[in-house]
Amino acid sequence: MNIDDQSTPLMDEVERHIRKLINPLKDEDALRAVLKVKLTKKEFKVLNAWANEDDIEPLLEKLGMDEERYGELSVKLIKKLNQEKLKQEMMI
């Protein structure tokens, strides 16, 4: 949970996938801005779906993605979230 208790579903989801976070995450708007630049559109949509606990099937259909591609994208997304440079940009 974010230190200042201003956490949002997106912030909680990002924190859930990061192995080590030294400082708190930026606020929701700043975090979204960083993620929109650093993630692909598909990665960002998947992360948002996770954060909102949406059913992933309609999103996969909309994105034209099968389960295998979704699995690959999920692994890549989590690796990206754990890159030091991106973590530094997401933190206060």
C-alpha positions as a Markdown table, in Angstrom:
| # | Residue | x | y | z |
|---|---|---|---|---|
| 1 | Met | 0.0 | 0.0 | 0.0 |
| 2 | Asn | 1.2 | 3.5 | -0.8 |
| 3 | Ile | 2.7 | 5.4 | 2.2 |
| 4 | Asp | 0.3 | 8.4 | 2.0 |
| 5 | Asp | -2.8 | 6.1 | 1.7 |
| 6 | Gln | -3.8 | 7.8 | -1.6 |
| 7 | Ser | -3.4 | 4.5 | -3.4 |
| 8 | Thr | -5.5 | 3.6 | -6.4 |
| 9 | Pro | -6.1 | 0.3 | -8.1 |
| 10 | Leu | -3.5 | 1.1 | -10.7 |
| 11 | Met | -0.9 | 2.0 | -8.0 |
| 12 | Asp | -1.7 | -1.2 | -6.0 |
| 13 | Glu | -1.4 | -3.3 | -9.2 |
| 14 | Val | 2.0 | -1.8 | -10.0 |
| 15 | Glu | 3.3 | -2.3 | -6.5 |
| 16 | Arg | 2.0 | -5.9 | -6.6 |
| 17 | His | 4.4 | -6.7 | -9.5 |
| 18 | Ile | 7.5 | -4.8 | -8.4 |
| 19 | Arg | 10.0 | -6.8 | -6.4 |
| 20 | Lys | 11.6 | -3.9 | -4.5 |
| 21 | Leu | 10.3 | -0.4 | -4.3 |
| 22 | Ile | 12.4 | 2.0 | -2.2 |
| 23 | Asn | 10.2 | 5.1 | -2.4 |
| 24 | Pro | 6.4 | 5.5 | -2.7 |
| 25 | Leu | 4.9 | 5.7 | -6.2 |
| 26 | Lys | 3.9 | 9.0 | -7.8 |
| 27 | Asp | 0.3 | 10.0 | -7.7 |
| 28 | Glu | -2.2 | 8.4 | -10.1 |
| 29 | Asp | -2.0 | 11.0 | -12.8 |
| 30 | Ala | 1.8 | 11.2 | -12.8 |
| 31 | Leu | 2.1 | 7.4 | -12.7 |
| 32 | Arg | -0.3 | 7.0 | -15.7 |
| 33 | Ala | 1.8 | 9.6 | -17.6 |
| 34 | Val | 5.0 | 7.6 | -17.1 |
| 35 | Leu | 3.4 | 4.3 | -17.9 |
| 36 | Lys | 1.7 | 5.5 | -21.1 |
| 37 | Val | 5.1 | 6.6 | -22.4 |
| 38 | Lys | 7.1 | 3.5 | -21.2 |
| 39 | Leu | 4.6 | 0.7 | -21.9 |
| 40 | Thr | 3.1 | -0.3 | -25.2 |
| 41 | Lys | -0.6 | 0.4 | -25.6 |
| 42 | Lys | -1.4 | -3.3 | -25.2 |
| 43 | Glu | 0.7 | -3.6 | -22.0 |
| 44 | Phe | -0.9 | -0.5 | -20.6 |
| 45 | Lys | -4.4 | -1.8 | -21.3 |
| 46 | Val | -3.6 | -5.2 | -19.7 |
| 47 | Leu | -2.1 | -3.5 | -16.6 |
| 48 | Asn | -5.3 | -1.4 | -16.3 |
| 49 | Ala | -7.5 | -4.5 | -16.7 |
| 50 | Trp | -5.5 | -6.2 | -13.9 |
| 51 | Ala | -5.8 | -3.0 | -11.7 |
| 52 | Asn | -9.6 | -2.8 | -12.3 |
| 53 | Glu | -10.0 | -6.6 | -11.9 |
| 54 | Asp | -11.7 | -6.7 | -15.3 |
| 55 | Asp | -12.4 | -9.9 | -17.1 |
| 56 | Ile | -9.4 | -10.3 | -19.4 |
| 57 | Glu | -11.2 | -12.3 | -22.1 |
| 58 | Pro | -13.1 | -9.3 | -23.7 |
| 59 | Leu | -9.9 | -7.3 | -23.7 |
| 60 | Leu | -8.0 | -10.2 | -25.4 |
| 61 | Glu | -10.7 | -10.4 | -28.0 |
| 62 | Lys | -10.6 | -6.7 | -28.6 |
| 63 | Leu | -6.8 | -6.7 | -28.9 |
| 64 | Gly | -6.9 | -9.8 | -31.2 |
| 65 | Met | -4.6 | -11.7 | -28.7 |
| 66 | Asp | -4.6 | -15.3 | -27.9 |
| 67 | Glu | -3.8 | -16.8 | -24.5 |
| 68 | Glu | -0.2 | -17.6 | -25.5 |
| 69 | Arg | 0.5 | -14.0 | -26.6 |
| 70 | Tyr | -1.2 | -12.7 | -23.5 |
| 71 | Gly | 1.1 | -14.9 | -21.3 |
| 72 | Glu | 4.2 | -13.5 | -23.2 |
| 73 | Leu | 3.0 | -10.0 | -22.9 |
| 74 | Ser | 2.3 | -10.4 | -19.2 |
| 75 | Val | 5.8 | -11.7 | -18.5 |
| 76 | Lys | 7.3 | -8.8 | -20.5 |
| 77 | Leu | 5.1 | -6.3 | -18.7 |
| 78 | Ile | 6.2 | -7.5 | -15.3 |
| 79 | Lys | 9.9 | -7.5 | -16.4 |
| 80 | Lys | 9.5 | -3.9 | -17.6 |
| 81 | Leu | 7.9 | -2.8 | -14.3 |
| 82 | Asn | 11.0 | -4.2 | -12.5 |
| 83 | Gln | 13.5 | -2.3 | -14.6 |
| 84 | Glu | 15.4 | 0.1 | -12.4 |
| 85 | Lys | 15.1 | 3.0 | -14.8 |
| 86 | Leu | 11.3 | 2.7 | -15.0 |
| 87 | Lys | 11.0 | 2.2 | -11.2 |
| 88 | Gln | 12.9 | 5.4 | -10.6 |
| 89 | Glu | 10.6 | 7.3 | -13.0 |
| 90 | Met | 7.5 | 5.9 | -11.2 |
| 91 | Met | 8.6 | 6.8 | -7.7 |
| 92 | Ile | 8.5 | 10.2 | -6.0 |
